Structures are given as structure tokens and as C-alpha cells.
Amino acid sequence: MNQHSQTHTIKFQLDDALFHQLITDPNLLINHDSFDTIQLSSFILNHIEDLDGAPELTDFRMDRWRFDSETKTGKFRLHFAINRRFCCSDQESCRTDYLDFSFSYTNQNFEATANYFDWTVSA
């Protein structure tokens, strides 16, 4: 089993009004211009052991949003699907996975960090 881990950090400016909306709809963060799903996908795909079937990340969604206003820190979970299409056999596969992020929000600066573990079973 591959248990390779790497850290990914996201940093950007986020106005207070939008940040407070995240309490009721954390998925708004995915649609923010600075939340780069392409860069995040690249990070994850660089740490997946098996690249057969040209894996592609889709269906990003967030839940488990928590924020402590005293410490200005919080957590959220980002779910995604890893889709693969094997051209030779015309087969498709899909696996869901997630990243747990810890974040801080001070002076309109949003910084979130997560570790990705590829739990691929290898022979």
C-alpha cells in the first residue's frame, strides 16, 4: 500500500462578506476565482501512484466546515472524484476521495493546508 503524503497549501485574499457566507454554503469557496482546482488537481495527480486510464479530478464539493472565531482557525473537507477512462478496453472507473484542510482566516487572508495520502494498493 502506498502511503505517500505531501502537503498542499492554498493562499489568497477573501473578503469578509464572502467568508461569512461560507458558514452556510462552504461550496462557494470552490467557485472563488483564487481557489485553483486545476492546481489542486495537478498536486493530487502528481501523488497518485497509478496513472493508468488518464485520471481526472471532478465533482469537487465541500462539507464539515468549522471555524473558531477566537483562534481564527478552522477545518473543512474537500471531496472529489477520480475518474479514469481506459481507451483500450473502453472501460471507465471512478473512485471518490477527499482532503481534510486546516485553515486560518485573518485580515482577509485565507490560508488552507492539507495532506494527501494515496492509499493505492500495489502488488
Backbone as JSON, one array per atom type, in Angstrom:
{
  "sequence": "MNQHSQTHTIKFQLDDALFHQLITDPNLLINHDSFDTIQLSSFILNHIEDLDGAPELTDFRMDRWRFDSETKTGKFRLHFAINRRFCCSDQESCRTDYLDFSFSYTNQNFEATANYFDWTVSA",
  "N": [[0.85, -1.18, 0.0], [0.64, 2.15, -0.92], [1.57, 4.89, 0.92], [2.19, 7.52, 0.53], [2.69, 10.87, 1.34], [1.98, 14.3, 0.95], [2.09, 17.83, 1.39], [-0.24, 20.38, 0.67], [-0.81, 23.79, 0.06], [-3.07, 26.46, 0.06], [-3.43, 29.82, -0.64], [-4.96, 32.98, -0.45], [-6.58, 36.19, -0.94], [-9.63, 36.99, 0.66], [-12.73, 38.38, 0.9], [-14.52, 39.64, 3.79], [-17.35, 39.44, 3.7], [-17.92, 37.35, 1.87], [-16.54, 35.31, 3.17], [-18.1, 34.96, 5.5], [-20.43, 33.97, 4.36], [-19.65, 31.42, 3.75], [-20.12, 29.89, 5.94], [-22.74, 28.97, 5.81], [-22.79, 27.96, 3.22], [-20.34, 26.27, 2.23], [-19.42, 25.47, -0.27], [-19.23, 27.66, -1.89], [-16.65, 28.51, -1.79], [-15.2, 26.89, -3.55], [-15.92, 27.95, -6.0], [-14.69, 30.4, -5.99], [-12.53, 32.73, -7.54], [-9.78, 32.51, -6.91], [-9.48, 30.0, -5.86], [-7.94, 27.46, -6.96], [-8.73, 24.85, -8.75], [-7.5, 23.45, -10.76], [-4.75, 23.58, -10.22], [-4.8, 22.29, -7.75], [-5.78, 19.77, -8.54], [-3.61, 18.95, -10.13], [-1.62, 18.76, -8.17], [-2.64, 16.59, -6.62], [-2.79, 14.54, -8.56], [-0.11, 14.27, -9.14], [0.7, 12.81, -7.02], [-0.5, 10.4, -7.07], [-0.11, 7.0, -7.35], [-0.81, 5.2, -9.46], [-1.3, 5.95, -12.7], [-2.75, 4.98, -14.79], [-5.32, 4.96, -17.26], [-5.61, 7.66, -17.53], [-6.22, 9.57, -15.2], [-8.62, 11.93, -13.96], [-9.7, 14.69, -12.05], [-12.85, 15.45, -10.71], [-16.1, 16.79, -9.82], [-15.94, 18.37, -7.39], [-16.64, 19.1, -4.02], [-17.6, 20.55, -0.88], [-17.69, 19.98, 2.66], [-18.34, 19.69, 6.21], [-17.55, 22.13, 7.38], [-15.94, 24.12, 9.7], [-15.34, 26.73, 11.98], [-13.48, 28.61, 14.25], [-13.98, 31.5, 15.8], [-12.48, 32.79, 17.73], [-9.82, 31.81, 17.68], [-9.39, 32.14, 15.04], [-9.19, 30.05, 13.23], [-9.88, 27.02, 11.38], [-11.54, 24.12, 9.9], [-12.18, 22.06, 7.02], [-13.66, 19.7, 4.74], [-12.77, 18.55, 1.57], [-14.26, 16.98, -0.99], [-13.82, 14.83, -3.84], [-13.94, 13.33, -7.13], [-12.14, 10.74, -8.7], [-11.78, 10.12, -11.85], [-11.44, 7.7, -14.42], [-10.61, 6.62, -17.71], [-10.25, 3.94, -19.7], [-8.95, 3.54, -22.67], [-8.21, 1.36, -24.37], [-9.79, -0.8, -23.58], [-12.23, 0.31, -23.45], [-13.33, 0.89, -20.98], [-14.49, 2.38, -17.93], [-13.76, 3.96, -14.82], [-14.4, 5.03, -11.48], [-13.51, 6.68, -8.55], [-14.03, 7.89, -5.32], [-12.61, 10.4, -3.23], [-11.01, 12.37, -0.69], [-9.81, 15.45, 0.81], [-8.73, 16.65, 3.91], [-8.74, 19.81, 5.1], [-6.99, 22.23, 7.05], [-7.41, 25.52, 8.18], [-6.68, 29.07, 8.29], [-7.97, 32.32, 8.95], [-7.38, 35.55, 8.75], [-7.43, 39.08, 8.77], [-8.56, 39.23, 6.19], [-7.07, 37.36, 4.83], [-6.86, 34.2, 3.59], [-5.77, 31.01, 4.32], [-5.17, 27.73, 3.65], [-4.34, 24.35, 4.43], [-3.52, 21.04, 3.5], [-2.92, 17.51, 3.72], [-2.23, 14.99, 1.4], [-2.97, 11.63, 1.04], [-2.18, 8.81, -0.77], [-3.83, 5.97, -0.98], [-3.44, 3.72, -2.53], [-3.5, 0.34, -3.31], [-0.81, -1.69, -3.97], [0.91, -4.18, -5.81]],
  "CA": [[0.0, 0.0, 0.0], [1.39, 3.4, -0.98], [1.08, 5.87, 1.88], [2.95, 8.73, 0.23], [1.96, 12.06, 1.76], [2.55, 15.6, 0.64], [1.27, 18.94, 1.86], [-0.64, 21.38, -0.32], [-1.29, 25.0, 0.7], [-3.82, 27.42, -0.76], [-3.44, 31.14, 0.0], [-5.5, 34.07, -1.24], [-7.4, 37.21, -0.28], [-11.05, 36.63, 0.67], [-13.4, 39.43, 1.66], [-15.28, 39.19, 4.97], [-18.74, 39.1, 3.35], [-17.93, 36.01, 1.3], [-16.12, 34.37, 4.2], [-19.24, 34.68, 6.37], [-21.37, 33.15, 3.6], [-19.15, 30.05, 3.73], [-20.68, 29.17, 7.09], [-23.95, 28.28, 5.36], [-22.55, 27.28, 1.95], [-18.89, 26.21, 2.02], [-19.11, 25.23, -1.67], [-18.92, 28.93, -2.55], [-15.19, 28.64, -1.86], [-14.74, 26.21, -4.77], [-16.18, 28.84, -7.14], [-13.91, 31.63, -5.87], [-11.51, 32.82, -8.6], [-8.45, 32.13, -6.44], [-9.44, 28.58, -5.47], [-7.49, 26.89, -8.22], [-8.94, 23.4, -8.79], [-6.54, 22.88, -11.71], [-3.51, 23.41, -9.48], [-5.07, 21.27, -6.75], [-5.83, 18.5, -9.27], [-2.25, 18.62, -10.51], [-0.95, 18.32, -6.94], [-3.12, 15.26, -6.26], [-2.4, 13.59, -9.6], [1.34, 14.05, -9.01], [0.95, 11.93, -5.87], [-1.2, 9.14, -7.27], [0.85, 6.02, -7.86], [-1.27, 4.58, -10.7], [-1.86, 6.95, -13.63], [-3.46, 4.31, -15.87], [-6.66, 5.47, -17.52], [-5.58, 9.14, -17.53], [-7.13, 10.05, -14.16], [-9.05, 13.32, -13.97], [-10.48, 15.0, -10.86], [-14.1, 16.16, -10.98], [-17.13, 16.76, -8.77], [-15.47, 18.93, -6.13], [-17.65, 19.64, -3.1], [-17.09, 20.71, 0.48], [-18.57, 19.87, 3.83], [-17.68, 19.71, 7.53], [-16.96, 23.46, 7.6], [-15.88, 24.54, 11.1], [-14.49, 27.91, 12.18], [-13.42, 29.14, 15.61], [-13.72, 32.94, 15.63], [-11.47, 33.26, 18.7], [-8.47, 31.47, 17.2], [-9.36, 32.45, 13.59], [-8.8, 28.84, 12.53], [-10.97, 26.1, 11.13], [-11.32, 22.91, 9.11], [-13.22, 21.64, 6.09], [-13.32, 18.53, 3.92], [-13.0, 18.71, 0.14], [-14.48, 15.7, -1.67], [-13.66, 14.86, -5.29], [-13.96, 12.03, -7.8], [-11.02, 10.45, -9.6], [-12.35, 9.39, -12.99], [-10.47, 7.11, -15.35], [-11.18, 6.01, -18.91], [-9.26, 3.06, -20.31], [-9.29, 3.54, -24.09], [-8.02, 0.04, -24.99], [-10.89, -1.7, -23.25], [-13.45, 1.12, -23.39], [-13.84, 0.79, -19.61], [-14.37, 3.58, -17.1], [-13.83, 3.72, -13.38], [-14.48, 6.25, -10.68], [-13.26, 6.49, -7.13], [-14.13, 9.15, -4.6], [-11.59, 10.61, -2.23], [-11.17, 13.68, -0.05], [-8.73, 16.08, 1.54], [-9.12, 17.43, 5.07], [-7.96, 21.04, 5.19], [-6.99, 23.13, 8.21], [-7.22, 26.85, 7.61], [-6.73, 30.27, 9.13], [-8.53, 33.48, 8.26], [-7.12, 36.79, 9.49], [-7.24, 40.26, 7.93], [-8.99, 38.85, 4.84], [-6.13, 36.4, 4.25], [-7.3, 32.82, 3.76], [-4.69, 30.06, 4.07], [-5.61, 26.37, 3.97], [-3.32, 23.34, 4.2], [-3.98, 19.65, 3.59], [-2.02, 16.43, 3.33], [-2.9, 13.99, 0.58], [-2.47, 10.26, 1.17], [-2.64, 7.92, -1.81], [-3.96, 4.67, -0.35], [-3.49, 2.74, -3.58], [-2.92, -0.97, -3.0], [0.07, -2.1, -5.07], [1.44, -5.55, -5.67]],
  "C": [[0.89, 1.24, 0.0], [0.78, 4.38, 0.0], [1.87, 7.16, 1.75], [2.12, 9.96, 0.58], [2.71, 13.31, 1.34], [1.57, 16.67, 1.11], [0.99, 19.9, 0.72], [-1.23, 22.58, 0.44], [-1.94, 25.91, -0.32], [-3.84, 28.73, 0.01], [-4.05, 32.15, -0.96], [-6.28, 35.03, -0.36], [-8.87, 36.82, -0.41], [-11.78, 37.67, 1.51], [-14.31, 38.84, 2.75], [-16.7, 38.74, 4.62], [-18.82, 37.68, 2.79], [-17.53, 34.98, 2.35], [-17.29, 33.99, 5.11], [-20.33, 33.87, 5.67], [-20.95, 31.68, 3.58], [-19.69, 29.22, 4.89], [-21.91, 28.38, 6.66], [-23.76, 27.54, 4.04], [-21.05, 27.24, 1.64], [-18.5, 25.96, 0.56], [-18.86, 26.51, -2.45], [-17.41, 29.12, -2.7], [-14.63, 28.01, -3.13], [-14.89, 27.12, -5.99], [-15.41, 30.15, -7.07], [-12.78, 31.6, -6.9], [-10.14, 32.32, -8.16], [-8.35, 30.69, -5.96], [-9.19, 27.78, -6.73], [-7.63, 25.36, -8.21], [-7.98, 22.73, -9.77], [-5.22, 22.61, -10.99], [-3.67, 22.31, -8.41], [-5.12, 19.89, -7.4], [-4.43, 18.04, -9.65], [-1.47, 18.1, -9.31], [-1.35, 16.88, -6.6], [-2.65, 14.22, -7.28], [-0.9, 13.31, -9.58], [1.68, 13.09, -7.88], [0.14, 10.64, -5.94], [-0.23, 8.17, -7.93], [0.47, 5.49, -9.24], [-1.94, 5.63, -11.59], [-2.53, 6.3, -14.83], [-4.85, 4.89, -16.02], [-6.76, 6.98, -17.48], [-6.53, 9.73, -16.48], [-7.39, 11.56, -14.26], [-9.9, 13.56, -12.74], [-11.69, 15.84, -11.24], [-14.94, 16.17, -9.72], [-16.63, 17.24, -7.4], [-16.66, 19.41, -5.31], [-17.08, 19.65, -1.69], [-18.16, 20.44, 1.51], [-17.71, 19.91, 5.1], [-16.96, 21.02, 7.82], [-17.06, 23.81, 9.08], [-14.95, 25.74, 11.18], [-14.62, 28.38, 13.61], [-13.03, 30.61, 15.51], [-12.69, 33.47, 16.62], [-10.06, 32.99, 18.2], [-8.28, 31.81, 15.72], [-8.88, 31.26, 12.77], [-10.01, 27.93, 12.33], [-10.54, 24.91, 10.31], [-12.46, 22.75, 8.12], [-12.73, 20.43, 5.33], [-13.7, 18.83, 2.48], [-13.08, 17.32, -0.49], [-14.25, 15.89, -3.17], [-13.72, 13.43, -5.82], [-12.72, 11.93, -8.67], [-11.58, 9.54, -10.69], [-11.25, 8.9, -13.9], [-11.22, 6.51, -16.54], [-10.06, 5.24, -19.61], [-9.63, 2.86, -21.77], [-9.2, 2.16, -24.72], [-9.23, -0.87, -24.76], [-12.24, -0.98, -23.19], [-14.14, 0.99, -22.02], [-13.63, 2.13, -18.9], [-14.39, 3.15, -15.65], [-13.88, 5.07, -12.68], [-14.28, 5.88, -9.22], [-13.41, 7.84, -6.46], [-13.04, 9.19, -3.53], [-11.83, 11.99, -1.61], [-9.86, 14.16, 0.54], [-9.34, 16.8, 2.75], [-8.18, 18.61, 5.19], [-8.08, 21.65, 6.58], [-6.73, 24.51, 7.64], [-7.19, 27.92, 8.69], [-7.31, 31.4, 8.27], [-8.34, 34.71, 9.14], [-6.87, 37.91, 8.49], [-7.5, 39.97, 6.45], [-7.98, 37.97, 4.1], [-6.59, 34.99, 4.61], [-6.13, 31.92, 3.41], [-5.14, 28.68, 4.57], [-4.53, 25.37, 3.58], [-3.92, 21.95, 4.38], [-2.85, 18.71, 3.21], [-2.82, 15.45, 2.5], [-2.2, 12.65, 0.77], [-3.04, 9.44, 0.03], [-2.64, 6.51, -1.22], [-4.09, 3.55, -1.38], [-2.81, 1.44, -3.13], [-2.08, -1.38, -4.2], [0.65, -3.47, -4.76], [2.92, -5.56, -5.39]]
}
